[in-house]
Amino acid sequence: MKNKLLAITATSVFALSISVQADFFGSDHNWNNPMSSMIDAAKDVVTDTIDVVQDAVQTTVDKATDVVNSVADSAEVASLRGTHALDDLSLEPPKGKWLKNIDFDRNFSDQPPLIPHKSKGMKITLKKNKCLSCHSNENWREEDAVKMTASHFMDRSGKRLKTVSPRRYFCTQCHVPQIDNKPLIGSDYTNTDND
C-alpha cells in the first residue's frame, strides 16, 4: 500500500511539474535560449518516468487484484447457515410452524418480544409500515393488539417524539417470528437474571 501511495504521489508531482512548465513556457518563450533544449530534455525524462511509474503501479495493482480474487474464489464463509463459497447462493432458512397463544419469557430486560402471528406480506417501506396498522397508538385498542412501548417514540437523546422514532420504524430489525425452528447453532446462553 505504501508503494502504491508513493507511486501515485510521484506521478502527481511529475504531472504537476510538466503542467507548470508548460504554462510558464508558453508561446512567448524564446526558443533560441539554450535552456529550452534542457527543459525539453527534462520534460522527456519526466514523461518517460511517469510512464514507467504508471506501468509499475498498474502491474502491482493487477497482481494484487489477481491474488485477492483467487483467494476470494476459493474462500468459504462460515455463517449460521453453514459454510459456503462466496459465489454460491445462500440457502433458504427452514420453514417452521407458527406457535400461537404461547408466551415466552424474556432473557434480558428490553428484549424485543417475538411476533406471534404470520408476517409474510406485511411490508415495511419508507412510506408505509403495515405493523403500525395494528400496533400504533391510534389503532392498538380497536385491533386488540399489543401497543408499542414508549421506547419506540424516543430519539437518541431520550426526547419523546410524536411519531415512531426512525430508529424503531423498521420493526423486523428487532422482532422476529415466533416459530418452532431449532436453533441454527448451539448456545450456552443463560438468562442474566439467573446470575
TANORSUL-V161489 format. One line per field, one symbol per residue. phi: phi as a letter, one per 20 degrees, with the letter a starting at -180 (. if undefined). Layout:
phi=???
This chain:
phi=.fffffffffffffffffffffffdefefefefffffffffffffffffffffffffffffffffffffffffefddecfeodcffeeffefffecefddlcddfeebfmffffeebfcfnefccfebcfgffddfgfdfffeldfefffffddefenffdfdffgfdfegffdecfeceffgfcfbdfcgffef
